[in-house]
Amino acid sequence: LALYVHIPWCIKKCPYCDFNSHSIKSGLPESEYVDALLTDLQTELPNIWGRQIETVFIGGGTPSLFQADSIDRLISGIRALLRLQPEAEITLEANPGTFEIEKFKGFKEAGITRLSIGVQSFNDDMLTRLGRVHNGQEALTAIDTALKLFDKVNIDLMYALPQQTVESALSDVHTAIATGTSHISAYHLTMEPNTPFGHTPPQGLPAEETALDIEDAVQNTLIEAGFIHYETSAFAQPGKQCRHNLNYWQFGDYLGIGAGAHGKISYPNHIERTVRRRHPNDYLAAMQSNPNSAIERKTVAADD
């Protein structure tokens, strides 16, 4: 059993992103949202009595926008409500654009054991084309600091970017490997429906054959550097795989709390999937008035 926690805010929505994330319009309702998450978790307790949580993943959005005190209160609340395995892997997603050394230290003190940093590229031109809020040097600084604090650090990279060549894609990969990180996630940029890139693709996207050449080169370079290609987009040094990711791939159970979060719980005679209200304002309002109204539950038929 794993726990996924969704924090849905970003400084700015990237044009390729189809995740449930929302640009900050005014102040972040950190305290209210942590309260809502813990209320949400309480509603699920009868469904998982006695079961131990092996991993926690705090994703988004950009969870590192929250102050370390808020993450500390969240994790303390989770520990109070659930049986958290003593060596549980607790991941937090962070972006270099929200990076502060003291904040990263605070995340570690709060109980975070693994940091996942959304770099996408170290090339400033590529980052501009992707609408990212950080530059390559900020990414390297964030990674360096994270590696001094955390045993496990993931770097997210994207490839097949506008005007990208095999050589420029490999430059990103070699830079990531050289940091000494033990986990790299490498994603092919896709034009998702209902995103700005989906409506109007950027100029200079690599042709399909070039994109395939880039993908082969990226994957082969990581494997040659000793990384195991253990799931579609994830590469890890031996023993450094993300336990939370593996639980999904191996059909494990997971609670999903937070705006738009999905969950899946197995019972003796059926499987149930859950999804929360997607918009943060709707989710917050429901959790304050009638928590069960924020949760849609669906039994998975035996044939499915």
N, C-alpha and C positions, 0 to 999 in steps of 0.2 A: 504494500500500500504506500503510495506517494501522495504528496500534497502539492498542488500548483496554486500559486497566489498571483492574481493579475492586478497590476497597477497601471492604469490606462493613459497616463498623461505623458506628453513629450513637450520639449521646448518648441518644436516645429515638426509638423507632419512631413515625412519624406515622400516625394512624388511616386515612388515605387511601392510604398507600404500599403498592404491590405489587412494588416492586423487591427484589432480593436484598440486604436490609440487616438488621442485627442490633443490638439495643441492647447497650451495653457492660455486661457483668455484673461484670467485674473489670478488671484492667489490660489495656491493649492490647498484643498481641504484635507490636510494630512490627518489631523486628529480625528475628524469625523469619519474619514475613510478607514482608518485602522479600527475604529469602533465597529464600523459596518462589517469589516472582514471577520472580526472575532464573533460578532453576532451570527454571521453567515456560517462560520465554522460550528458554532453551537447547534445550529439547526440540523447539521449532518451527524452529530455525535451518536444519536440512537442507531444510525445505520452502520456504524463501524466499532461498536463497543468492544473493547478488549484487544483491538488490532493495533499493531505497532507501526508507526510511520518510519519508513526507511530513508526517504529523501524529501527535501523541500526545494521547490524552484520558484523564485520570485521573479516573474517576467513582466513584460509590458509591450508597448509603452517604454518608459525609461524609469525603472524603479529607483535608480540612483539620484533622481531629482528629490526624493524624500530625504529628510534629515536623518542622521544616524540614530537620533533618539527615537524617531518614529519606527524605524526598522527594529530597534531594540525592544520597543513596546510590543510590536507585532510578534516577534519571535518569543518573547517572554509569555505573551498570551497564548501562543500556540503550545508552548511547553506546559502551560498550566492546564490546558484542555485535553491534550493528547499524550499518548505514550510515544515520545520521540526516542528512537534508537540512540544510544549514547554516542555512537560514531556516525550519526546521520550526516549525509552530504547536504549542505544547505547552500544553494546557489543564488546569487543576485546578479541580474543583468545591469550593466553600467555602460554609459557612453562617455567617451573622452571629453565631450563638450560640457559635462556636468562634473568634471573631475576636480577633486580637492584632496590633498594628502591627508589632512585631518579627518575628512569624511570617510576615506577608505579605512583609516585606522579605527574609526568609530564603527564601521560595518563589521570589521573583524571582531571587535570587542562585543558587539551585539550577538555574535554567534555565526556569522557568515563564514563558510569554509571554502567556498569556490566562487570566483568572480568570472563573469562572462562579459567581455568588452566588445561592443559593437564598433569595430574599426572600419570595415568594408574595403578601404584602400588606404595606402600610405601616400598616394599621389594626390597632391593638392588640386590639380585640374580635375581629376576623376571625382574627388569629394565634392567639388563645386557642382559638377554635372549631376551628381546624385542628390544634391540639396542637403548635404550634411552640414552640421554646425561646428565641426572641429577641423583642424588641419593635421597633416601627417606628423608634425613634431609633437603636437598635443597627444596624439595617439601613442607615440613611442614613450612619452613621459608617463602616461597613465599605465601602460603595460609594465614599464620598469618598476614603478612604485607598487603595482599590484603583485608582481613576482617577489618582491621583498617581504610582502605581508602574507600571501596566500600560497599554500602548497599546490593548489590547482587553479590555473587561469586559462580560460578559453579566449581565443581571438576569432571573431567573426570576420570573414572576408567575402567579397562578392567578385565574380568574374563575368566575362562577356559583357563588359561595360561599354558605354558609348566611346568610340574611337580607340578601344583597347586592342592591342596586339598580343601575340603570344609572349613577346619579350616583356612588355609592360605588366602583363598579368603575373609572369614569373618573378618580376622584380618585387611585387607585393608578397608573393609566397616566400621568397628568399629572405625578405626583411622580417616576416613573421617568424620563420624558423630561427633566424639569427637572434631573436629576443630570448630564446631559451624556453619558450612556453611549451607545455606538454600536450596541448589540445588546440586544434585549429578546425573551425567549421568553415567550409568553402561552399558558397551557394552560387548557382547560376542566376543572374539577373533575369527575372521574368516580368512580362507586361501583364499585370493582373487586371481583370475587369474592375471598373469603378475606382480606379486610381488615376491621377493626372497622367502618368506614363501610359496607362491603359487606353486613355482617351487620345492622347497625342504622344506617341513614342518619340524618344529623343533622337536627334540626328546622329548618324554614324554608328548605329548598332552593328556589331560584327555580323557578317553573313553566316548562315547556318554552319557551313563547313569550317569557317574560321572559329566559330564558337565551339565546335566539337574539338578542333585542334587545341584551343585554349583549355578546354575541360580535361582532355587527355594529358596535356603538359602539366597542369596544376596537380592532378591526382597522382601522376607518376613521380613528380618531384617530391611530393609529400611522402609517398611510400618509400622512395629511395632514401629519404632522410630518417627512416625508421618509424614513421607514423603508420598505425593500423587503420585501414579504411573500414570502420566497424558499423557504420550505417550510412544512409544515402549521402549525407553532406558532412559527416563528422569523421575526423581523423585524430587519433590519439596515440601517444607513446604507450608502450605496454603498461597495463595497470592504471592508466590515467583516464580511461573511458568515463563518460558522464553516467553515473549510476541512474540518475533520473531519466535520461534519454533511453537507456537500455530497458528500463521498466516499461516504457511505452511500447517499444519494439517487441518486447517479449510478452505482450498482452497482460501486463500487470494492472492492478487497480489504481485509481487516482481520484482523490477529491479535487475538485476545482472550485476555488472561491474567488470572488471579485467580479467586477463588471465584465460580462461576456464570457466568463470562464466555463470550460466544459469539464465534466467529470465522468467516471465510469466505475461502478461498484458491482462486484459479483456477490450474489447471494446463493444459498444452497440449490435453489431451483430456477433462478433467472438472473439476468444481468440488467442493470438499470443505467441509463445515461442521463446526465443532467446538464443543463445550461442556464446560466444566470442572465438577467436583463443586461442588454449590451451597453446602453448609454450610461455613463457614470451618474448623471443626475437622477435618472430613473432608478438605478440600482440603489443609490444612497437613500432616496425617498422611501423605497420599498423596505429596505433594511431597518429604517427608523419606525415604520408603521406596522408592516405585516411581512416579516422576512420570507415566509413561504410563498408569497405572491411574486417574489423575485426569481423563483426557481421553477423551471420547467423540467418535469421528469418523464422519461419515456422508457418503457420496458422493451428490451431488444427481443424480438420474437426468436424462437428456437431456430427457425429456418435461416434467419439473418445471421 
